[in-house]
Amino acid sequence: MATNTNHKLAVLIDADNAQASVSRELLAEVSRYGTATIKRAYGDWTSSNLKSWKEVLHALAIQPIQQFSYTTGKNATDSALIIDAMDVLHSGRVDGFCLVSSDSDFTRLATRIREAGLVVYGFGERKTPEPFVAACDKFVYTEILRSPAEEAKASPEPVAELPKLKPMLLNALNATAREDGWATLAALGGQLNRSNPSFDPRNYGVAKLGELIRQQAAYLEVKEVKSGDGDAAQTHLHVRRKVPAQKA
């Protein structure tokens, strides 16, 4: 999706359901979409459960918001984050929100913010329920933000499978192809992000969409086209035609 790095963003972190180990990488990722003018982390900071977050709050200038757990089984942190988010939304001080959590309780918050015309970037682990992922304009799985060392230390947990790549690419290509069957890489990327908020080439082990597309040579054909002298070449692609079998 197209991004505006001039956007002012509110980064609201559900510390109970987010990883402190990728906090630096998380904020670096946020900077790709805009400037984090508000950075808040919500939780019961009297609890030892948030020790890992306490160690990075000061270094990253993240404001801790204290929320006591009033009763067992009720998540007061979620409520505090949602109330603050609505206050920030109505203040008109930001252009978008970064909601950091793997909790589906923020699904309605994300849709409400988007209804108001602001952009929502979600950040969470691959275990994040699909409704929350789908409610965001863009959703980034935090596993791709880990360094190789952090990835090696991560405890193995069952995670949701990534969407099958081939059907996703073919559906997006079908939606963006011209009458001759060709589509530009830029149009394909925009469609992929609109139809699949969690799509990111890094989920599939590469940094760029063009690199990912070129790995699909078995069913996609790629060519570079210049529109004029001195213009940069545009990448175009279409479904590779099957070659008829030769008769014996």
PLY file of the C-alpha trace (Angstrom):
ply
format ascii 1.0
element vertex 248
property float x
property float y
property float z
element edge 247
property int vertex1
property int vertex2
end_header
0.00 0.00 0.00
1.09 3.56 -0.61
2.53 5.21 2.49
3.03 8.82 3.54
6.10 9.24 5.72
4.81 12.68 6.76
1.92 11.06 8.58
1.75 11.53 12.33
1.11 8.18 13.99
-0.04 7.09 17.45
1.72 3.89 18.49
-0.37 2.14 21.14
1.13 -1.05 22.58
-0.75 -3.75 24.46
2.26 -4.79 26.52
0.44 -7.89 27.77
0.21 -9.20 24.20
3.30 -7.82 22.45
6.98 -8.72 22.39
9.48 -6.37 23.99
12.33 -8.23 22.28
11.46 -6.67 18.91
10.56 -3.21 20.21
13.45 -1.44 18.47
12.75 -3.21 15.20
9.06 -2.44 15.64
9.65 1.31 15.89
12.02 1.16 12.91
9.21 -0.50 10.94
6.74 2.17 12.10
9.09 4.83 10.71
8.48 3.42 7.21
4.87 4.58 7.45
5.21 7.89 9.29
6.43 9.61 12.45
5.49 8.18 15.84
4.35 11.34 17.62
2.62 9.34 20.38
4.19 6.20 21.85
2.38 4.52 24.73
2.51 1.05 26.27
-0.34 -0.21 28.45
-0.15 -2.71 31.26
0.11 -3.26 34.99
3.66 -2.08 35.54
3.61 -3.30 39.16
3.58 -6.84 37.76
6.76 -8.82 37.14
5.22 -10.12 33.91
6.18 -6.91 32.12
9.81 -6.89 33.21
11.11 -7.20 29.64
9.11 -4.13 28.60
10.25 -2.08 31.58
13.84 -2.46 30.39
13.17 -0.77 27.01
10.56 1.89 27.76
13.04 4.61 28.76
15.52 3.88 25.98
12.81 4.11 23.31
10.90 7.05 24.86
7.71 4.99 25.18
5.32 6.31 27.82
4.08 3.59 30.19
0.38 3.83 31.02
-0.44 2.16 34.30
-3.57 0.03 34.42
-4.21 -2.10 37.48
-5.89 -5.48 37.04
-9.03 -4.85 39.08
-10.49 -8.33 38.82
-9.23 -11.74 37.74
-10.14 -12.70 34.20
-10.97 -9.16 33.05
-8.51 -7.33 30.81
-8.53 -3.74 32.03
-5.49 -2.98 29.85
-7.52 -3.44 26.66
-10.20 -1.06 27.90
-7.66 1.61 28.85
-5.97 1.41 25.44
-9.29 1.61 23.58
-10.47 4.64 25.60
-7.18 6.45 24.98
-7.31 5.58 21.28
-10.74 7.15 20.94
-9.57 10.27 22.79
-6.61 10.59 20.41
-8.84 9.93 17.41
-11.23 12.74 18.32
-8.38 15.13 19.13
-7.39 15.23 15.46
-3.68 15.17 16.35
-2.70 12.14 14.25
-3.21 10.76 10.75
-3.15 7.11 11.73
-2.64 4.49 14.41
-0.24 1.61 14.98
-1.96 -0.97 17.17
0.55 -3.43 18.63
-1.09 -6.59 19.92
-1.90 -10.19 19.01
-5.32 -9.85 20.66
-8.54 -9.92 18.62
-10.20 -7.59 21.16
-8.92 -4.65 19.10
-10.79 -5.65 15.94
-13.64 -3.21 16.49
-11.22 -0.44 17.46
-9.38 -0.86 14.16
-12.58 -0.77 12.11
-13.84 2.28 14.02
-10.64 4.21 13.36
-10.80 3.34 9.66
-14.46 4.43 9.54
-13.21 7.85 10.66
-10.89 7.96 7.64
-7.59 7.29 9.40
-5.14 4.55 8.51
-4.49 1.59 10.84
-1.30 -0.44 10.90
-1.42 -3.59 13.00
1.56 -5.41 14.48
1.38 -8.84 16.09
2.54 -12.43 15.99
1.31 -14.89 13.40
-1.03 -16.34 16.02
-3.06 -13.10 15.78
-6.70 -13.96 14.95
-7.69 -13.24 11.36
-10.49 -10.75 12.21
-7.99 -8.30 13.74
-5.59 -8.76 10.81
-8.39 -8.11 8.31
-9.58 -5.03 10.20
-6.28 -3.21 9.59
-5.13 -1.45 6.43
-1.78 -3.18 6.82
-0.74 -5.89 9.28
2.89 -6.79 9.95
3.78 -10.09 11.59
6.46 -9.35 14.17
8.30 -12.60 13.42
9.78 -10.95 10.32
11.22 -8.17 12.50
13.31 -10.52 14.61
17.04 -10.75 14.12
18.39 -14.24 13.29
19.64 -14.52 16.89
16.23 -13.64 18.31
14.56 -16.03 15.89
16.81 -18.85 17.08
15.95 -18.11 20.74
12.21 -17.90 20.13
10.28 -20.71 21.75
8.62 -22.91 19.13
4.86 -22.40 19.19
2.15 -23.50 16.77
1.48 -20.63 14.38
-1.13 -20.04 11.74
-0.11 -20.95 8.21
0.61 -18.12 5.84
-1.85 -17.73 2.96
-0.93 -19.84 -0.05
1.17 -17.62 -2.27
0.19 -18.81 -5.75
-3.60 -18.32 -5.44
-3.05 -14.95 -3.79
-0.76 -13.75 -6.60
-3.02 -15.07 -9.36
-6.13 -13.46 -7.87
-4.34 -10.11 -7.60
-2.98 -10.42 -11.13
-6.43 -11.23 -12.49
-7.80 -8.09 -10.79
-5.12 -5.77 -12.19
-4.24 -7.21 -15.62
-4.94 -5.20 -18.76
-6.77 -6.70 -21.72
-3.50 -8.15 -23.00
-3.06 -10.05 -19.72
-0.09 -8.00 -18.48
-0.03 -6.01 -15.23
2.58 -3.75 -13.65
4.36 -4.80 -10.49
3.17 -1.59 -8.79
-0.49 -2.34 -9.56
-0.08 -5.92 -8.40
1.50 -4.81 -5.11
-1.31 -2.35 -4.43
-3.95 -5.00 -5.04
-2.15 -7.54 -2.84
-2.08 -5.10 0.07
-5.73 -4.10 -0.38
-6.99 -7.67 -0.52
-4.55 -9.19 2.01
-3.55 -6.76 4.81
-0.91 -9.17 6.14
0.82 -9.62 2.77
4.52 -8.85 2.94
7.30 -10.37 0.81
9.31 -10.80 4.00
6.79 -13.40 5.15
8.12 -15.55 2.31
11.81 -14.96 2.97
12.62 -12.08 0.57
12.82 -8.32 1.02
11.10 -7.06 -2.13
8.00 -7.96 -4.14
9.96 -8.00 -7.40
12.32 -10.61 -5.99
9.38 -12.72 -4.84
7.70 -12.50 -8.26
10.86 -13.58 -10.08
10.96 -16.70 -7.92
7.58 -17.72 -9.38
9.00 -18.30 -12.86
7.16 -21.62 -13.15
3.87 -19.80 -13.71
4.67 -16.07 -14.05
6.54 -14.34 -16.88
8.31 -11.05 -16.13
9.63 -8.35 -18.44
11.06 -4.86 -18.02
9.46 -2.08 -20.11
10.69 1.48 -20.63
8.03 4.07 -21.41
10.49 6.60 -22.85
14.12 7.70 -23.16
15.74 8.05 -19.78
12.74 6.63 -17.91
13.30 3.87 -15.42
12.07 0.49 -16.59
8.78 -0.76 -15.16
8.34 -4.38 -14.26
5.41 -6.08 -16.01
4.18 -9.62 -15.49
1.55 -12.05 -16.67
0.61 -15.70 -16.33
3.04 -17.86 -18.24
1.38 -19.60 -21.14
1.66 -23.35 -21.24
3.62 -24.68 -24.18
1.59 -27.32 -26.06
3.09 -30.76 -25.87
4.87 -31.87 -29.06
3.18 -34.73 -30.90
5.31 -37.81 -31.38
0 1
1 2
2 3
3 4
4 5
5 6
6 7
7 8
8 9
9 10
10 11
11 12
12 13
13 14
14 15
15 16
16 17
17 18
18 19
19 20
20 21
21 22
22 23
23 24
24 25
25 26
26 27
27 28
28 29
29 30
30 31
31 32
32 33
33 34
34 35
35 36
36 37
37 38
38 39
39 40
40 41
41 42
42 43
43 44
44 45
45 46
46 47
47 48
48 49
49 50
50 51
51 52
52 53
53 54
54 55
55 56
56 57
57 58
58 59
59 60
60 61
61 62
62 63
63 64
64 65
65 66
66 67
67 68
68 69
69 70
70 71
71 72
72 73
73 74
74 75
75 76
76 77
77 78
78 79
79 80
80 81
81 82
82 83
83 84
84 85
85 86
86 87
87 88
88 89
89 90
90 91
91 92
92 93
93 94
94 95
95 96
96 97
97 98
98 99
99 100
100 101
101 102
102 103
103 104
104 105
105 106
106 107
107 108
108 109
109 110
110 111
111 112
112 113
113 114
114 115
115 116
116 117
117 118
118 119
119 120
120 121
121 122
122 123
123 124
124 125
125 126
126 127
127 128
128 129
129 130
130 131
131 132
132 133
133 134
134 135
135 136
136 137
137 138
138 139
139 140
140 141
141 142
142 143
143 144
144 145
145 146
146 147
147 148
148 149
149 150
150 151
151 152
152 153
153 154
154 155
155 156
156 157
157 158
158 159
159 160
160 161
161 162
162 163
163 164
164 165
165 166
166 167
167 168
168 169
169 170
170 171
171 172
172 173
173 174
174 175
175 176
176 177
177 178
178 179
179 180
180 181
181 182
182 183
183 184
184 185
185 186
186 187
187 188
188 189
189 190
190 191
191 192
192 193
193 194
194 195
195 196
196 197
197 198
198 199
199 200
200 201
201 202
202 203
203 204
204 205
205 206
206 207
207 208
208 209
209 210
210 211
211 212
212 213
213 214
214 215
215 216
216 217
217 218
218 219
219 220
220 221
221 222
222 223
223 224
224 225
225 226
226 227
227 228
228 229
229 230
230 231
231 232
232 233
233 234
234 235
235 236
236 237
237 238
238 239
239 240
240 241
241 242
242 243
243 244
244 245
245 246
246 247
